[in-house]
Amino acid sequence: MNTSRDKLSETLQEWRVKPPSDPGFRAAVWRRIGRQVEASWPSYLRAHTAAWSVAAVLTFGVAGFAGRAIAQARVQADREAMVVSYLVELDPRAQAVLKP
């Protein structure tokens, strides 16, 4: 059993991979890098239209919801201020309790 292992070890030690070198490899790599650098902002947006559309819709949706909530709170506060002002004008005795 040792002889077969020795032969295998010798074979593995002698085995060398020598792939043929490609003279155009570096030039091809630099061409690919150059193509990536040349990508402009409009081409990036065209490639990612769906994602940016979803982001825009979500942004406008959240902004609209927040604006509506703030507007409703402001309308409610204004309404309460008008009610207090109206009641104070109607009943002078309420002026001591309800101050606008």
Secondary structure, DSSP 8 states (H G I E B T S, - for coil): -HHHHHHHHHHHHH--------TTHHHHHHHHHHHHHH--HHHHHHHTHHHHHHHHHHHHHHHHHHHHHHHHHHHHHHHHHHHHHHHHHH-GGGGTT---
